[in-house]
Amino acid sequence: MTGHATGGAAPALVLAAHGTRSAAGEATLALLAETVRRARPGRRVELTYLELSSPLLADVLPAVRGPVVVVPLLLAGGYHVHIDLPEIIAAHRPDAVVAERLGP
């Protein structure tokens, strides 16, 4: 992605997962984030959560400078996709672009 209004800076990718009490689940998501970082060298990639785990999306979004794409790591179109995510983005980064969720 080039040619953005911010002088060509590639947007940061903020991955937004549900959150889990499982250490194995958190490790899997951390591995996914690291895989994205390796696939997109030089691009900022942040792993965040909507609840249960940290850091929370609401805490990270205001700290990210420049353009942002929020990537929902959510499989279903439930409450988090339709209510939580839009409310958090509207409150903290209304300028963010939001990708489609992963699931159907």
MMTF fields as JSON, N, C-alpha, C and O atoms, coordinates in Angstrom:
{
  "mmtfVersion": "1.0.0",
  "mmtfProducer": "UNKNOWN",
  "numBonds": 415,
  "numAtoms": 416,
  "numGroups": 104,
  "numChains": 1,
  "numModels": 1,
  "chainsPerModel": [1],
  "groupsPerChain": [104],
  "chainIdList": ["A"],
  "bondAtomList": [4, 2, 8, 6, 12, 10, 16, 14, 20, 18, 24, 22, 28, 26, 32, 30, 36, 34, 40, 38, 44, 42, 48, 46, 52, 50, 56, 54, 60, 58, 64, 62, 68, 66, 72, 70, 76, 74, 80, 78, 84, 82, 88, 86, 92, 90, 96, 94, 100, 98, 104, 102, 108, 106, 112, 110, 116, 114, 120, 118, 124, 122, 128, 126, 132, 130, 136, 134, 140, 138, 144, 142, 148, 146, 152, 150, 156, 154, 160, 158, 164, 162, 168, 166, 172, 170, 176, 174, 180, 178, 184, 182, 188, 186, 192, 190, 196, 194, 200, 198, 204, 202, 208, 206, 212, 210, 216, 214, 220, 218, 224, 222, 228, 226, 232, 230, 236, 234, 240, 238, 244, 242, 248, 246, 252, 250, 256, 254, 260, 258, 264, 262, 268, 266, 272, 270, 276, 274, 280, 278, 284, 282, 288, 286, 292, 290, 296, 294, 300, 298, 304, 302, 308, 306, 312, 310, 316, 314, 320, 318, 324, 322, 328, 326, 332, 330, 336, 334, 340, 338, 344, 342, 348, 346, 352, 350, 356, 354, 360, 358, 364, 362, 368, 366, 372, 370, 376, 374, 380, 378, 384, 382, 388, 386, 392, 390, 396, 394, 400, 398, 404, 402, 408, 406, 412, 410],
  "bondOrderList": [1, 1, 1, 1, 1, 1, 1, 1, 1, 1, 1, 1, 1, 1, 1, 1, 1, 1, 1, 1, 1, 1, 1, 1, 1, 1, 1, 1, 1, 1, 1, 1, 1, 1, 1, 1, 1, 1, 1, 1, 1, 1, 1, 1, 1, 1, 1, 1, 1, 1, 1, 1, 1, 1, 1, 1, 1, 1, 1, 1, 1, 1, 1, 1, 1, 1, 1, 1, 1, 1, 1, 1, 1, 1, 1, 1, 1, 1, 1, 1, 1, 1, 1, 1, 1, 1, 1, 1, 1, 1, 1, 1, 1, 1, 1, 1, 1, 1, 1, 1, 1, 1, 1],
  "groupList": [{"groupName": "MET", "atomNameList": ["N", "CA", "C", "O"], "elementList": ["N", "C", "C", "O"], "formalChargeList": [0, 0, 0, 0], "bondAtomList": [1, 0, 2, 1, 3, 2], "bondOrderList": [1, 1, 2], "singleLetterCode": "M", "chemCompType": "L-PEPTIDE LINKING"}, {"groupName": "THR", "atomNameList": ["N", "CA", "C", "O"], "elementList": ["N", "C", "C", "O"], "formalChargeList": [0, 0, 0, 0], "bondAtomList": [1, 0, 2, 1, 3, 2], "bondOrderList": [1, 1, 2], "singleLetterCode": "T", "chemCompType": "L-PEPTIDE LINKING"}, {"groupName": "GLY", "atomNameList": ["N", "CA", "C", "O"], "elementList": ["N", "C", "C", "O"], "formalChargeList": [0, 0, 0, 0], "bondAtomList": [1, 0, 2, 1, 3, 2], "bondOrderList": [1, 1, 2], "singleLetterCode": "G", "chemCompType": "PEPTIDE LINKING"}, {"groupName": "HIS", "atomNameList": ["N", "CA", "C", "O"], "elementList": ["N", "C", "C", "O"], "formalChargeList": [0, 0, 0, 0], "bondAtomList": [1, 0, 2, 1, 3, 2], "bondOrderList": [1, 1, 2], "singleLetterCode": "H", "chemCompType": "L-PEPTIDE LINKING"}, {"groupName": "ALA", "atomNameList": ["N", "CA", "C", "O"], "elementList": ["N", "C", "C", "O"], "formalChargeList": [0, 0, 0, 0], "bondAtomList": [1, 0, 2, 1, 3, 2], "bondOrderList": [1, 1, 2], "singleLetterCode": "A", "chemCompType": "L-PEPTIDE LINKING"}, {"groupName": "PRO", "atomNameList": ["N", "CA", "C", "O"], "elementList": ["N", "C", "C", "O"], "formalChargeList": [0, 0, 0, 0], "bondAtomList": [1, 0, 2, 1, 3, 2], "bondOrderList": [1, 1, 2], "singleLetterCode": "P", "chemCompType": "L-PEPTIDE LINKING"}, {"groupName": "LEU", "atomNameList": ["N", "CA", "C", "O"], "elementList": ["N", "C", "C", "O"], "formalChargeList": [0, 0, 0, 0], "bondAtomList": [1, 0, 2, 1, 3, 2], "bondOrderList": [1, 1, 2], "singleLetterCode": "L", "chemCompType": "L-PEPTIDE LINKING"}, {"groupName": "VAL", "atomNameList": ["N", "CA", "C", "O"], "elementList": ["N", "C", "C", "O"], "formalChargeList": [0, 0, 0, 0], "bondAtomList": [1, 0, 2, 1, 3, 2], "bondOrderList": [1, 1, 2], "singleLetterCode": "V", "chemCompType": "L-PEPTIDE LINKING"}, {"groupName": "ARG", "atomNameList": ["N", "CA", "C", "O"], "elementList": ["N", "C", "C", "O"], "formalChargeList": [0, 0, 0, 0], "bondAtomList": [1, 0, 2, 1, 3, 2], "bondOrderList": [1, 1, 2], "singleLetterCode": "R", "chemCompType": "L-PEPTIDE LINKING"}, {"groupName": "SER", "atomNameList": ["N", "CA", "C", "O"], "elementList": ["N", "C", "C", "O"], "formalChargeList": [0, 0, 0, 0], "bondAtomList": [1, 0, 2, 1, 3, 2], "bondOrderList": [1, 1, 2], "singleLetterCode": "S", "chemCompType": "L-PEPTIDE LINKING"}, {"groupName": "GLU", "atomNameList": ["N", "CA", "C", "O"], "elementList": ["N", "C", "C", "O"], "formalChargeList": [0, 0, 0, 0], "bondAtomList": [1, 0, 2, 1, 3, 2], "bondOrderList": [1, 1, 2], "singleLetterCode": "E", "chemCompType": "L-PEPTIDE LINKING"}, {"groupName": "TYR", "atomNameList": ["N", "CA", "C", "O"], "elementList": ["N", "C", "C", "O"], "formalChargeList": [0, 0, 0, 0], "bondAtomList": [1, 0, 2, 1, 3, 2], "bondOrderList": [1, 1, 2], "singleLetterCode": "Y", "chemCompType": "L-PEPTIDE LINKING"}, {"groupName": "ASP", "atomNameList": ["N", "CA", "C", "O"], "elementList": ["N", "C", "C", "O"], "formalChargeList": [0, 0, 0, 0], "bondAtomList": [1, 0, 2, 1, 3, 2], "bondOrderList": [1, 1, 2], "singleLetterCode": "D", "chemCompType": "L-PEPTIDE LINKING"}, {"groupName": "ILE", "atomNameList": ["N", "CA", "C", "O"], "elementList": ["N", "C", "C", "O"], "formalChargeList": [0, 0, 0, 0], "bondAtomList": [1, 0, 2, 1, 3, 2], "bondOrderList": [1, 1, 2], "singleLetterCode": "I", "chemCompType": "L-PEPTIDE LINKING"}],
  "groupTypeList": [0, 1, 2, 3, 4, 1, 2, 2, 4, 4, 5, 4, 6, 7, 6, 4, 4, 3, 2, 1, 8, 9, 4, 4, 2, 10, 4, 1, 6, 4, 6, 6, 4, 10, 1, 7, 8, 8, 4, 8, 5, 2, 8, 8, 7, 10, 6, 1, 11, 6, 10, 6, 9, 9, 5, 6, 6, 4, 12, 7, 6, 5, 4, 7, 8, 2, 5, 7, 7, 7, 7, 5, 6, 6, 6, 4, 2, 2, 11, 3, 7, 3, 13, 12, 6, 5, 10, 13, 13, 4, 4, 3, 8, 5, 12, 4, 7, 7, 4, 10, 8, 6, 2, 5],
  "groupIdList": [1, 2, 3, 4, 5, 6, 7, 8, 9, 10, 11, 12, 13, 14, 15, 16, 17, 18, 19, 20, 21, 22, 23, 24, 25, 26, 27, 28, 29, 30, 31, 32, 33, 34, 35, 36, 37, 38, 39, 40, 41, 42, 43, 44, 45, 46, 47, 48, 49, 50, 51, 52, 53, 54, 55, 56, 57, 58, 59, 60, 61, 62, 63, 64, 65, 66, 67, 68, 69, 70, 71, 72, 73, 74, 75, 76, 77, 78, 79, 80, 81, 82, 83, 84, 85, 86, 87, 88, 89, 90, 91, 92, 93, 94, 95, 96, 97, 98, 99, 100, 101, 102, 103, 104],
  "secStructList": [7, 7, 7, 7, 6, 6, 6, 1, 7, 7, 7, 3, 3, 3, 3, 3, 3, 7, 7, 7, 1, 7, 2, 2, 2, 2, 2, 2, 2, 2, 2, 2, 2, 2, 2, 2, 2, 2, 2, 1, 6, 6, 1, 7, 3, 3, 3, 3, 3, 1, 1, 1, 1, 1, 1, 5, 2, 2, 2, 2, 4, 4, 4, 7, 7, 1, 7, 3, 3, 3, 3, 3, 3, 7, 1, 1, 7, 1, 2, 0, 0, 0, 0, 0, 2, 2, 2, 2, 2, 2, 2, 2, 7, 6, 6, 7, 3, 3, 7, 7, 7, 1, 7, 7],
  "xCoordList": [0.843, 0.0, 0.89, 1.682, 0.756, 1.529, 0.621, -0.519, 1.173, 0.423, -0.688, -1.661, -0.588, -1.612, -1.504, -0.472, -2.572, -2.615, -1.579, -1.324, -0.977, -0.001, 1.406, 2.367, 1.546, 2.872, 3.426, 4.641, 2.57, 3.021, 3.283, 3.687, 3.067, 3.302, 2.299, 1.099, 2.811, 1.926, 1.172, 1.756, -0.103, -0.858, -0.379, 0.075, -0.49, -0.237, -1.39, -2.539, -1.076, -2.102, -2.331, -1.41, -3.558, -3.908, -4.844, -6.016, -4.307, -5.072, -5.926, -5.411, -7.216, -8.143, -8.785, -9.699, -8.29, -8.819, -9.807, -9.847, -10.583, -11.555, -10.865, -11.215, -9.895, -9.247, -9.574, -10.611, -8.684, -8.849, -8.18, -7.251, -8.649, -7.988, -6.949, -6.279, -6.822, -5.923, -4.54, -4.411, -3.519, -2.149, -1.816, -1.13, -2.295, -2.052, -2.738, -2.19, -3.919, -4.626, -3.879, -3.744, -3.391, -2.613, -1.318, -0.901, -0.695, 0.538, 0.264, 1.069, -0.858, -1.226, -1.443, -0.994, -2.132, -2.363, -1.064, -0.878, -0.171, 1.13, 1.924, 2.591, 1.854, 2.524, 1.922, 2.649, 0.612, -0.043, 0.433, 0.75, 0.48, 0.952, 2.397, 2.745, 3.224, 4.627, 4.727, 5.581, 3.884, 3.856, 3.488, 4.077, 2.521, 2.135, 3.298, 3.57, 3.986, 5.145, 6.218, 6.788, 6.491, 7.509, 7.061, 7.882, 5.756, 5.227, 5.159, 5.104, 5.163, 5.065, 6.193, 5.933, 7.433, 8.561, 8.443, 8.051, 8.788, 8.733, 7.378, 7.25, 6.374, 5.035, 4.776, 5.099, 4.199, 3.841, 2.653, 1.65, 2.769, 1.701, 1.512, 2.438, 0.31, -0.011, -1.086, -2.085, -0.893, -1.915, -2.655, -2.038, -3.966, -4.789, -5.982, -6.258, -6.675, -7.825, -9.009, -8.847, -10.201, -11.417, -11.739, -12.349, -11.335, -11.556, -10.695, -10.129, -10.601, -9.939, -8.414, -7.77, -7.83, -6.375, -5.909, -6.716, -4.615, -4.102, -2.931, -2.261, -2.689, -3.284, -4.659, -4.955, -5.483, -6.819, -6.759, -5.954, -7.617, -7.72, -7.929, -7.311, -8.789, -9.094, -7.867, -7.799, -6.91, -5.693, -4.635, -3.851, -4.613, -3.574, -3.92, -3.047, -5.176, -5.541, -5.097, -4.556, -5.302, -4.891, -3.372, -2.915, -2.604, -1.138, -0.51, 0.667, -1.257, -0.715, -0.78, -1.848, 0.37, 0.472, 0.255, 0.593, -0.304, -0.484, -1.704, -2.532, -1.808, -2.975, -3.009, -1.976, -4.233, -4.451, -5.482, -6.503, -5.195, -6.185, -6.399, -5.461, -7.634, -7.986, -8.422, -9.308, -7.782, -8.072, -8.731, -8.048, -10.061, -10.749, -10.391, -10.678, -9.775, -9.479, -10.66, -10.52, -11.804, -13.06, -13.71, -13.705, -14.264, -14.811, -16.293, -16.768, -17.032, -18.479, -18.898, -18.202, -20.036, -20.549, -21.432, -22.567, -20.951, -21.743, -21.566, -21.242, -21.787, -21.771, -20.467, -20.482, -19.355, -18.072, -17.898, -17.373, -18.325, -18.184, -19.132, -18.743, -20.37, -21.39, -21.533, -22.035, -21.105, -21.286, -19.944, -19.584, -19.202, -17.96, -16.941, -16.48, -16.602, -15.561, -15.902, -15.07, -17.093, -17.415, -17.413, -16.989, -17.878, -17.887, -16.476, -16.189, -15.599, -14.208, -13.511, -12.809, -13.702, -13.068, -13.617, -12.85, -14.937, -15.535, -15.012, -14.81, -14.792, -14.34, -12.848, -12.429, -12.037, -10.584, -9.865, -8.816, -10.394, -9.753, -10.802, -10.824, -11.675, -12.719, -12.178, -12.912, -10.893, -10.268, -9.771, -9.331, -9.833, -9.305, -10.151, -11.37, -9.467, -10.131, -10.299, -9.404, -11.44, -11.695, -11.843, -12.688, -11.013, -11.081, -12.272, -12.851, -12.624, -13.683, -13.197, -11.998, -14.116, -13.757, -13.339, -13.573, -12.726, -12.188, -13.252, -13.109, -14.313, -15.306, -16.383, -16.367, -17.334, -18.427, -19.384, -20.35],
  "yCoordList": [-1.169, 0.0, 1.234, 1.442, 2.03, 3.258, 4.375, 4.159, 5.597, 6.718, 7.177, 7.762, 6.94, 7.381, 8.871, 9.48, 9.457, 10.89, 11.318, 12.514, 10.386, 10.718, 10.722, 10.559, 10.904, 10.987, 9.642, 9.494, 8.656, 7.364, 6.348, 5.226, 6.697, 5.753, 4.607, 4.821, 3.394, 2.23, 2.234, 2.553, 1.889, 1.905, 0.822, -0.245, 1.118, 0.104, -0.89, -0.516, -2.145, -3.182, -3.467, -3.863, -3.263, -3.539, -4.738, -4.627, -5.878, -7.117, -7.109, -6.885, -7.348, -7.292, -8.658, -9.056, -9.364, -10.687, -10.564, -9.548, -11.598, -11.6, -11.512, -10.668, -12.371, -12.522, -13.884, -14.468, -14.389, -15.74, -15.884, -15.146, -16.822, -17.147, -18.248, -18.656, -18.718, -19.814, -19.291, -18.495, -19.741, -19.368, -19.891, -19.216, -21.075, -21.631, -20.793, -20.604, -20.298, -19.435, -18.138, -17.688, -17.534, -16.304, -16.552, -15.719, -17.692, -18.028, -18.199, -17.781, -18.807, -18.987, -17.639, -17.425, -16.73, -15.403, -14.612, -13.88, -14.748, -14.078, -14.61, -13.839, -15.902, -16.495, -15.965, -15.681, -15.835, -15.273, -13.84, -13.472, -13.035, -11.646, -11.614, -10.792, -12.486, -12.535, -12.953, -12.448, -13.85, -14.27, -13.09, -12.912, -12.294, -11.107, -10.114, -9.53, -9.919, -9.006, -9.442, -8.612, -10.74, -11.239, -11.073, -10.831, -11.204, -11.06, -9.602, -9.318, -8.686, -7.257, -6.494, -5.675, -6.749, -6.096, -4.574, -4.022, -3.921, -2.472, -1.905, -0.704, -2.744, -2.283, -2.581, -3.666, -1.631, -1.857, -2.805, -2.6, -3.844, -4.818, -4.969, -5.354, -4.664, -4.758, -5.805, -5.822, -6.675, -7.646, -7.075, -6.734, -6.972, -6.441, -7.356, -8.273, -7.07, -7.889, -7.007, -5.863, -7.566, -6.865, -7.069, -6.204, -8.203, -8.479, -9.664, -10.359, -9.888, -11.023, -11.016, -11.448, -10.549, -10.541, -9.098, -8.18, -8.921, -7.574, -7.625, -8.65, -6.522, -5.199, -5.113, -5.827, -4.225, -4.018, -3.091, -2.161, -3.364, -2.538, -1.071, -0.187, -0.812, 0.563, 1.292, 2.518, 0.564, 1.189, 1.406, 2.352, 0.542, 0.606, 1.61, 2.346, 1.646, 2.505, 3.96, 4.521, 4.596, 6.0, 6.2, 7.297, 5.176, 5.286, 5.078, 5.387, 4.571, 4.293, 5.568, 6.151, 5.985, 7.19, 6.838, 5.741, 7.77, 7.579, 6.738, 6.466, 6.329, 5.559, 4.176, 3.574, 3.7, 2.431, 1.596, 2.108, 0.298, -0.672, -1.645, -2.307, -1.73, -2.691, -3.973, -3.962, -5.079, -6.378, -7.248, -7.754, -7.434, -8.249, -9.734, -10.343, -10.291, -11.726, -12.437, -13.099, -12.285, -12.818, -13.664, -13.303, -14.785, -15.727, -15.551, -15.921, -14.994, -14.885, -13.425, -12.601, -13.125, -11.761, -11.481, -11.035, -11.727, -11.522, -10.145, -9.175, -10.081, -8.839, -8.068, -6.851, -8.762, -8.067, -7.397, -6.286, -8.048, -7.485, -6.315, -5.292, -6.463, -5.461, -4.354, -3.277, -4.593, -3.588, -3.13, -1.96, -4.04, -3.664, -3.002, -1.893, -3.664, -3.162, -1.776, -0.873, -1.575, -0.237, 0.838, 1.967, 0.502, 1.491, 1.872, 3.048, 0.887, 1.168, 2.016, 2.974, 1.669, 2.427, 3.85, 4.802, 4.006, 5.341, 6.205, 7.406, 5.616, 6.372, 6.696, 7.731, 5.823, 5.97, 6.266, 6.909, 5.818, 6.067, 6.062, 5.15, 7.076, 7.078, 7.139, 6.882, 7.48, 7.531, 6.167, 6.038, 5.156, 3.832, 3.172, 3.331, 2.433, 1.566, 0.217, -0.231, -0.429, -1.724, -2.788, -2.673, -3.821, -4.944, -5.831, -5.708, -6.704, -7.677, -8.694, -8.958, -9.255, -10.32, -11.564, -11.658, -12.505, -13.684, -14.682, -15.343, -14.801, -15.861, -15.481, -14.394, -16.398, -16.169, -15.085, -14.787],
  "zCoordList": [0.0, 0.0, 0.0, 0.92, -1.012, -1.08, -1.539, -1.952, -1.451, -1.959, -1.036, -1.513, 0.259, 1.196, 1.425, 1.143, 1.937, 2.202, 3.229, 3.372, 3.945, 4.973, 4.415, 5.167, 3.123, 2.535, 2.13, 2.004, 1.922, 1.468, 2.553, 2.248, 3.808, 4.896, 4.828, 4.655, 4.967, 5.004, 6.328, 7.364, 6.314, 7.567, 8.526, 8.112, 9.805, 10.824, 10.784, 10.548, 11.014, 11.113, 12.59, 13.305, 13.042, 14.429, 14.414, 14.056, 14.807, 14.835, 16.097, 17.192, 15.954, 17.086, 17.305, 16.582, 18.314, 18.648, 19.811, 20.504, 20.003, 21.096, 22.448, 23.273, 22.675, 23.976, 24.541, 24.225, 25.381, 25.896, 27.251, 27.578, 28.021, 29.287, 29.092, 30.041, 27.869, 27.536, 27.141, 26.21, 27.85, 27.489, 26.087, 25.319, 25.758, 24.424, 23.349, 22.263, 23.645, 22.698, 22.465, 21.327, 23.541, 23.409, 22.628, 21.823, 22.873, 22.155, 20.66, 19.828, 20.324, 18.92, 18.243, 17.117, 18.931, 18.357, 18.235, 17.263, 19.198, 19.122, 17.922, 17.232, 17.675, 16.515, 15.212, 14.26, 15.173, 13.997, 13.755, 12.624, 14.814, 14.676, 14.185, 13.337, 14.703, 14.265, 12.803, 12.074, 12.375, 10.973, 10.07, 9.003, 10.497, 9.726, 9.681, 8.632, 10.809, 10.841, 9.845, 9.136, 9.795, 8.859, 7.411, 6.527, 7.171, 5.818, 5.372, 4.176, 6.325, 6.033, 6.723, 7.605, 6.336, 7.004, 6.915, 5.887, 8.006, 8.06, 8.419, 8.657, 8.46, 8.809, 10.277, 10.76, 10.981, 12.379, 12.442, 11.76, 13.263, 13.471, 14.973, 15.687, 15.447, 16.871, 17.077, 16.358, 18.049, 18.437, 19.638, 20.648, 19.531, 20.615, 20.843, 20.069, 21.935, 22.314, 22.681, 23.105, 22.508, 22.899, 24.372, 25.0, 24.923, 26.345, 26.772, 25.929, 28.049, 28.685, 28.626, 29.583, 27.56, 27.39, 27.228, 27.082, 27.257, 27.038, 26.065, 25.945, 25.372, 25.558, 24.895, 23.938, 25.428, 24.885, 23.666, 23.611, 22.709, 21.51, 21.882, 21.288, 22.854, 23.26, 23.802, 23.727, 24.34, 24.869, 23.79, 23.868, 22.794, 21.761, 20.659, 20.199, 20.236, 19.104, 19.256, 18.303, 20.413, 20.513, 20.429, 20.108, 20.707, 20.715, 19.342, 19.152, 18.402, 17.065, 16.231, 16.044, 15.739, 14.908, 13.442, 12.997, 12.709, 11.28, 10.957, 11.825, 9.701, 9.274, 9.93, 10.223, 10.146, 10.85, 10.097, 9.637, 9.98, 9.521, 10.667, 11.112, 11.144, 12.188, 11.486, 10.63, 11.866, 11.258, 12.318, 13.208, 12.24, 13.238, 13.077, 12.047, 14.088, 14.097, 14.752, 15.781, 14.139, 14.664, 13.582, 12.406, 13.993, 13.025, 12.75, 11.676, 13.699, 13.545, 13.641, 14.234, 13.055, 13.051, 14.245, 14.076, 15.434, 16.637, 17.25, 16.565, 18.558, 19.325, 19.157, 18.971, 19.22, 19.119, 17.756, 17.679, 16.701, 15.356, 15.142, 14.579, 15.588, 15.275, 16.313, 15.992, 17.542, 18.6, 19.173, 19.04, 19.808, 20.499, 19.576, 19.847, 18.516, 17.619, 17.064, 17.153, 16.497, 15.991, 17.086, 16.837, 18.285, 19.368, 19.795, 20.015, 19.912, 20.312, 19.25, 19.577, 18.003, 16.927, 16.874, 16.73, 16.989, 16.963, 18.105, 17.927, 19.261, 20.427, 20.385, 20.905, 19.771, 19.87, 18.566, 18.586, 17.43, 16.122, 15.018, 14.192, 14.994, 13.962, 12.539, 11.585, 12.39, 11.07, 10.596, 9.453, 11.447, 11.098, 10.015, 9.961, 9.162, 8.189, 8.881, 9.598, 8.669, 9.306, 8.223, 7.335, 8.306, 7.371, 7.722, 8.801, 6.822, 7.097, 8.128, 8.226, 8.884, 9.834, 9.056, 7.851, 9.742, 9.075, 8.656, 7.628, 9.434, 9.204, 8.225, 7.649, 8.039, 7.087, 7.534, 6.831]
}
